[in-house]
C-alpha cells in the first residue's frame, strides 16, 4: 500500500516565517558562537542552529544538534538537554532513522517528567503522537495526542492545540475517515489565515490536497497542491514543497500526463536531495523507476530502482523491496542477463508472491524454465555417452518418485490437518463450555443485582420512607418532635433509608439504564470518592452514542471494581478515568498515583479475576502496568 503522512513535526518552537530572515538568523547565531566562551550560551546557540537548519540542511542540523547534546551532558542543564533530545528526535525522523528518533523522544519525556514540567511533557506527547501516526500505531497515537490536547487546552495554548488537531487529521486520514480529516484541516486553515502564518497555511494546503487525491477528487487536489507549491516556494519550506510536488506528480501519472509527471517528480527529487531526507528520496526514486518501467525506458527505470533499493532493504519494507525485485527481474530478463533475472525473481518469491498478478508470475516462471532447459542442454552436450534409453528410464523413475513422494507428503499433510482440526474443535468446545459457564454466572449475578435493587428501591426503601412520615406525624401530634430520643430515632431511620438507597443504586445504577455509560461513570466516581481524600477526573472521546448494553455493564462493573481496589489498597490521592472509541474499539484507561502493585500475587485476587472473567464474555483484554505517576495504569480494550 502506498501512503504518505503529512505531519507537522517540530511542533513547539513555532515560527511564522521560514525565509531569508531565518538564513540571516543562522549567520547571526554562528557569529555569536565564535564570540562566546559561556558553555550554557553555546548550548543554547547549538539548539537554535539545530532548529533553523532543519528546513535547509539535515546534515548541518544534525551536526550542531549533536554538538549541543554532547555539551549539555557535560554541563548538566536538564531543561535544555530535554529540548535538545526532542529537536534531534525530529531531525532523525525526517532523515529516516526511526530507532534514534523514538529513543530521543522517550529520553526527552523522561527528563521533563523528572522536572515536573507538565507543558514540556505535553509537547513531547504531541511529537510522539506524530511519530506513532507515521508508523501506523493509531492507539498509541490517540493516547499521546489526547493527553497533550488536554494540557494545552487547560493552559489556553491555541496554536499548540491546533497543531495537535493537524496530527489528529493525519490519524483520521490513515484510518480512511477522510471527511473528518478534511474538517480538522479546514478548521486549522481558518486559524492559519487569521494569524497570517504562511508556512502553516502551505502545510495545510498540502494536507488538504493529499486527502482529495486519496478520494480521487483530482481536480480539487491539483488546485490545493498548486497553492501549496506557490506558498512553500515563497517561504523556502523545502520539505513540504518536495512532498507537494511528489503528490502532484502522482496525479499527473494517473492522468497519463507523462511529461508533466516526470518533470514534476525530478523537481521534487531535487528538493529532497537538498534536504538529504533518505525516506523521501527513496520514495521518489521508486516512483520514477516504476513510471519509467511502464514507459519501457528500462535503463532509466533500473537506475532509479537501484537507488531506492538500499533504503527499503535497510528499513525492512518487504512490500517495496519485493516490488523492486520484481521490476529488476523483468528488466534483467529483457536485457538478456538471465542470471540476475533469476536471482531477483528468487529474492522476490522469498518475500511475497502475493504482491504480483498471475500473468507476470507466469512470465517469470517461463524465463526460469527456459534458463534451466538451456543449462541442461549444455550439460547433455558435454556428456554424450548417455543413451536415450537411460534418459527415458531415469525420467520415468523420477516421475514415479515424484508421484510416490507427493502422495506421501499429501497423506502426511492431510493426517496432521485432520488431527489439528479435531484438536482445535475439542479446544473450542472446552472454551465455549467455559465461556458459557462464565456467562451464566455473570448473567445470574446481574439478574440478581437487578432483582435485589428493585426490591430495595420499590419495597424496603419505600416502606421505611412511609414509616418516617408516619413517625413524624405521630411525634408531632404528641408534641415529641423536640425530644432527643425522638430526634435520634428519626435520624437513624433516615440514615438507614439513605444507605439502602445507595446500595440499590450501586447494584444497578439508574443512570446506566436511562442515560448511558458516561453519566453512570460520573455518578459512580462522585458517589465512591466524594467522602475520601481522592480527587478524580473523567474524560471521554468519540463516545457519541449508546454502546451495546452488555458492554456498558461490563465497563461500569470493571470501573467499580477498580475504584474499590484503589480506595482500599492504593493510598492514592488522584484517579484519572478515560474512555474513548478508537478504530471501533472501546478503550478504558484507569490511572492512579498510589503505591501500585506490590507483587505478582496482587494480580490474582478475586476482584481482578472477576475483571478478566467479564472481559472474556465480550472478547476484551486487560493490561496492568506501572503508571508514569508512580501508581498503576490499567488499560481495558473491548471490540465494538
C-alpha angles and dihedrals in degrees: 000000000000114000140151128201116213102203131173101227124173085051105170116054091063118197125181096209135045103181142100087316090069092051088054089051090053091053091048092049092051089050091051090048091059093050102049133077094181107115095204091052090046090053091051091049091050088053093050091049089051089054100045096041095055091080093051110027128010092194093055091045091054092045094057093035093058092044089054092046093053092048094047092052088058099045092037101221099165101193093049091043091055091049092048092052090050095049092047090049089058093048092049089050091055089047090052101248097131096170095059091040094057092041093053094046090053091048091050091050092050092053092048090052091050088052090048087234101157094178090051091050089051091054092051090046089055092052091047089051089056090046094053092045089055092051096044102252100132097170093056091043092052093050094049092043096050092048090051094047091050092058095042093051091047089054094042095239100154099174092057091043090054092050090054088051087055089058090046085056089053090049092052090048090055090050088049093245087138099165092051090049090052091049091054092048095048090048091054091042090061088053093047093050091047093054091038094235102163095183093054090043091054091050091050093049087054093048092049091048092052092053092049088050091054089050087052090239089138098168093058091040093055090048093056094040089057091050090050093049092050094052097040092051090050092051096037090239090158099173096057090038091058091047092050092049089049092052092046090050090054091055091049089052090050090051091048091243089140101169092050090046095052092044091051093045092052090049090051090048090053092058094042090052089050089055093043091223103164097195095051094042090052091049093052094045088053092049093051091045091052094048095046087050090056089049089052091240090135099169092058091040092054092048094054094042093052089051091052097044101075094057095050092045091051093049094043096238093164096183095053092043091050091050092050091048088052094052092045093050090055093044094050090045092054091045090054097248094129095168093060091040090058092041093057092041091056090046090051092049091052090058103040138328092187095074094073135059125253095251095058091044090055092050090055092046090052090050091052093047091050091051093048091048092053090049092052092048090055090050091050091052089054093050103048093158093080114102128223091239091055091049091051092048092049091048092052091046090052092048092052091045090052090048093049095044091043092051091047092049092049091049092051092047092048091048093052092042092053091044092050091045092054091046091049092049091051091049091047090050091051092047091046091051091047092049090047089054093047090047092050091050094047093043089050091049092051092046091050091047090052092048094048091044091053092046091050095044100040097032122024097025092050092046093051089047089054091048090052092052093047092046091052091051092047095047090046093053090050093045092241098126093105094046112115093223090051092051091048092052093049093046091050091050093048093048091050090049091050092048092050091049090052091049089051092052092047092052093051115357114214091216091062093055098040106030108020141244101310097055089041092053090047090053090046094052094044093047096044100042107030094090094043130075091248119113118205143193130200121200130176135182133189092000094128100145139035114282121224110289095242091053093046091052091046093051092046095049093046091050089048090052093048094048091050090051091049092051093047103039117009104070085213126162097193134043126186122194121188127180123181143153113238121176092340093310124115108225120194118190121188116183132176136177096225133115095291127213111333095200144350089266090069088068092059098062124126093253094053092045086055088054094053091045091053092047091051088062093059098034091251132142138210133213126194120197139152113280122233084238089062095255129085131303115200118189121192122189122190123176113231 
